[in-house]
């Protein structure tokens, strides 16, 4: 997972901040990894994980892109 953050998120972080453009393609890749589904119930196609799991994922993203 750390490779994804460094290879996909970090390289264009400065450009995203400068332009303010929402990275639709990057969000799609995060969705493919299941990041947005972490805290949601499996009944709704979520992963059913807890708040701590979501915090850890967000912390990893924040390490390379605030």
Helices and strands as residue ranges (DSSP letters): H 2-4, I 5-9, G 10-12, H 13-19, H 24-33, G 35-37, G 42-44, H 51-64
